[in-house]
């Protein structure tokens, strides 16, 4: 299973058998990923984050939609399934070092 983010910011509704909330579906079966890739969706696999260790994770703005926070969390290797936006923000914030001034 993978997490998929729509190219349409914040889309909520079904796409085939998958339900997207805030532009994100957190449990897309592997056999449907090729379709989403061909259509320009962003595939975020929790077991293989898209960010490499050398790539800093770009934190979303405070008022960013849940989908942006899910993207950051998955890049950090944080499990987001069943979590609220507030819980995801707390986990992401705890997992990232404070910005240097």
C-alpha positions in Angstrom: 0.0 0.0 0.0 1.1 3.5 -0.8 0.0 7.0 -0.1 -1.0 9.0 -3.2 -1.4 12.7 -3.5 -3.6 14.2 -6.3 -2.3 16.9 -8.7 -5.5 18.8 -7.8 -4.8 20.5 -4.4 -7.2 19.5 -1.7 -9.5 17.2 -3.8 -11.9 15.2 -1.7 -13.8 12.4 -3.2 -13.5 9.0 -4.9 -11.2 8.1 -7.8 -12.2 4.6 -8.8 -12.2 2.5 -5.6 -9.9 4.9 -3.7 -11.2 7.7 -1.5 -9.1 10.9 -1.4 -9.4 13.4 1.5 -7.7 16.7 1.2 -5.9 15.6 -1.9 -4.5 12.4 -0.3 -5.4 8.7 -0.2 -3.4 6.8 2.4 -4.1 3.2 1.4 -3.8 2.8 -2.4 -3.0 -0.8 -3.4 0.2 -1.4 -5.3 -1.7 -2.7 -8.4 -3.3 0.8 -9.0 -0.1 2.8 -8.7 0.8 2.7 -12.4 -2.4 4.4 -13.2 -1.8 7.2 -10.8 1.8 7.6 -12.0 0.6 7.9 -15.6 -2.0 10.5 -14.6 0.6 12.7 -12.8 -0.2 11.9 -9.2 2.5 11.9 -6.5 3.3 8.5 -5.1 4.5 8.5 -1.5 5.4 5.1 -0.2 5.8 5.0 3.6 8.4 2.3 3.4 10.5 4.1 0.7 10.1 7.9 1.3 10.7 10.1 -1.7 13.2 12.3 0.1 16.7 11.1 0.4 18.6 11.7 3.7 20.6 14.5 2.0 17.5 16.3 0.9 16.0 18.5 3.5 12.2 18.2 4.0 10.4 21.4 3.1 7.9 22.1 5.9 4.6 23.4 4.9 3.3 26.8 6.0 1.3 26.9 9.2 -2.1 27.2 7.4 -1.2 24.6 4.7 -3.7 21.9 3.9 -3.5 18.5 5.5 -2.2 17.0 2.2 1.0 19.1 2.4 1.6 17.9 6.0 1.0 14.3 4.9 3.7 14.7 2.2 6.2 16.1 4.7 5.4 13.4 7.2 5.8 10.6 4.7 9.1 12.0 3.5 10.2 11.8 7.2 9.1 8.2 7.5 6.2 9.1 9.8 3.1 6.9 9.7 0.0 9.1 9.0 -2.7 6.5 8.7 -5.7 7.5 10.8 -4.1 10.6 12.2 -5.7 14.1 12.2 -4.0 17.1 10.7 -3.0 18.3 14.2 -1.4 15.0 15.1 0.5 14.9 11.8 1.8 18.5 12.4 2.9 17.6 15.9 4.8 14.5 14.6 6.4 16.4 11.8 7.4 19.3 14.1 8.9 16.8 16.6 10.9 15.0 13.9 12.5 18.1 12.4 15.3 20.1 14.0 14.6 23.8 14.6 15.6 26.2 11.9 19.0 27.8 12.3 19.0 31.5 12.6 
